[in-house]
Amino acid sequence: MKKYIIVLVTCLTVQTLFSQEFYFLTGENFTNYNYKNSSGEENENLEKGNGVFFEIGYTQDLKVNGLKYSIGLALDSYNATGGNTLDNYDWKTKYLGLQNTISYAFIDTDDYQIMLNGGANLSTIIYGEQKIGGTTYDLKTDKEFSGLFISPEIGLQARYNIWQTYISLGYNFSKSFNVSNSTDEELSFSTHQIQFGIHFYIR
């Protein structure tokens, strides 16, 4: 009996070890900023900005009803523009984060997969620039931009199999909050993300 248990555990372990994936994603972020000053007033002149993103990571098949868990390193650009009759300004930022995602393949064939994704990104600013007129400011020193941001997200991804390497097209929506900001100013932003990816399976 012990031999059968050992064989079963070994087979399950080997199967789990070889049901893994390394992936690379890139694409475009379309970001809306929500900003309130210390008086609680919103800036209504901010307009949606766009910027690129990159993500590299690892996926483990959980072997439970088509579920997969992914963890990756993500670099996101969240940009915005705005202005009034006196000044034009823009924000350009880059955030480095740890991306955690649970995926469910509700359509899964030998040729393609359709997946529902949900997860969260934990990130911090590594570059930030604000231009107002001809003056440039460093946003990394502003507490409402720096610190820890958490970004819950949900999305869809379609994958197509080419010789055990998948290419993918996806869409994510996320909302980012600064959970370490101690000032009276508030900053959050929502992002529509278009993804293109390549996934290398190791079985």
N, C-alpha and C positions, 0 to 999 in steps of 0.2 A: 504494500500500500504506500509506504514511504517513497519507494522508487517512482510510482506513478505521480505522486505529488511533486517530487523533484523535477520530473520530466515536464509536467504541466507548467510549473512555475518558470522553468527554463525557457519553454516555448513562448510563453506570454511575455517574458522579459525580452527575448530576442525580437519578437514581433514588435514590441513597443519601441525598442531601440532603433529598429530599422524603419519605423513609420514616422519619419521626420522630414523636415523641409527647411531649406535656407532660402530667403527671399530678398528681393530688392524692389522698392516702390519709389516712384517719383510722380510728379504732377504739379497741379496748380491749386493754390489756396485763394479763395475769394472771401475776404474778411470784412465784417461790419463791426466797428468799435462802438461800445457804449461807455460814455465817460460822463461822470458827474463831478463838479468841483466841490470845494469844501462847504459851499452854501446849498448843495443838493441840486444845482442847476445843470441840466443836460446841455451838451454841445450839439445843436441841431444841424451844424454845418459840415459834420463829418460825412464823407462819402466812402463807399466800398472801395477797397484796394485789393490788389492781387499780388501774389508772390509764389515762388516755387517751394517745394518741399522734397526731402529725401528721407527714406527709411530703409534700414537694413536690419534683418533679424532672423529669428529661428521659430519654427512652428513644430509643436508636438501633437500628434494624433492622440486624443484621449480615449479612443476606442469605446466611447459611450454615445450612442445615438448620433453619430456623425459630428461630434463636437471636436474642435481643435483649440489649442491654446497657443498664442503667439506672444513673443516678447521681442522688442526691437529698440534700436536707437534711432531717434527721429530728429531731424533738423527742419524747422518750420519758419517760413517768413510770413509775418502778419503785418500788412501795410495798410495805410489809409491816407486819404487826402482830404483837404477841406479849405475853408477860407470864408472871408466876408469882403465887404467893400474896401476894407483897409489893408488886410493881410491875406496872403495865401500861405498854407503850411501843409506839411506832410509828415507822416510817421513811417519810419522803416525799421523793422525789428526782426531779429532772429532768435528763436528759442530752441534750446537743446533739451530733449526730453526722453524719458523712458516710456515706451508705448506698450500697453498690455491689452490684449484682445482675445475674446472668446468668439469663435466662429461656429456656425451651424450650417452644414450643407443640406438644404432641404431638397435639392436636386443634385444627384451624384451619379454620373455615368462614366464609362471608360473614356469618353471624349471630352466631356465638359462638366463643370460644377457651377451651381448657383448658390451663393453663401450669404447668410445674414450675419453681420458683424456687430458686436457691441464691446465697448471697453473704455479705457481712460488713459490719458497721457499726463504724466507728471513732468513739468518742465520749468526751466528758468532762463532768463534772458542772457544772451552772450553778446549781443550787439543791439544797440538802439540809437537812433538818430532822429531828432526832431528839427525841422527847418521852419522857421517863421520869418517870412520875408527873406532877408539876406543873412539871417543869424542861425547858427547851428548849435543845438544842445545835445548833450549826452544823456540818453534816457536810462542808461544802466544805473545811474545814481538816484533816480526817482523811485520812491518806495512803491508807488502804485504800479510801476512797470516791472520792478525787480522782485526778488523773492520767489516763492513757490506758486506756480499755477497748476490747477487741476482742470483737465478738459474731458468730461464725459462725452462719448460719441456713439453714434449708431450709423450703420451703412449697409450697402449691398455690394457684392463683388461677383463677377462672372469670370470663370477660368476656362481656358481651352487647352487641351492636352496636345503637345507636340513631342512625341518620343520621350515620355516621362518628364518632360519639362513643360510647365504650364506658363502661359502668358495670361494676363488678367487686365480687366477694366473694371474700375469701381467708383463708388460715390460714398462719401462720408459727410455727416453733419455733426459738428461739435460746438460746445459752448464752454468757454474758458473763463475761470474765476481765479483771482488772486486770493489765496487763503492765508497769506502772511502779511497783507497790507494792514498797517496800524494807523494810517492817516484818515482824515475825513473825506478825502477824495476817493472815488470808486471807479474802477476800471474792469470791464469784462469785454469779451468779443466773441462773436459767433462766426463760424467758418464753414463754407461749402467747399469740399475738397474733391477734385477729380483725380483719380489714381490710374497709373499705368504700372504694371508689375511683371516680374519674371520670378518663377518659383522653381527651385531645383529640389526634386524629391530624392531621398535616399531611403531605400526599402531593404 
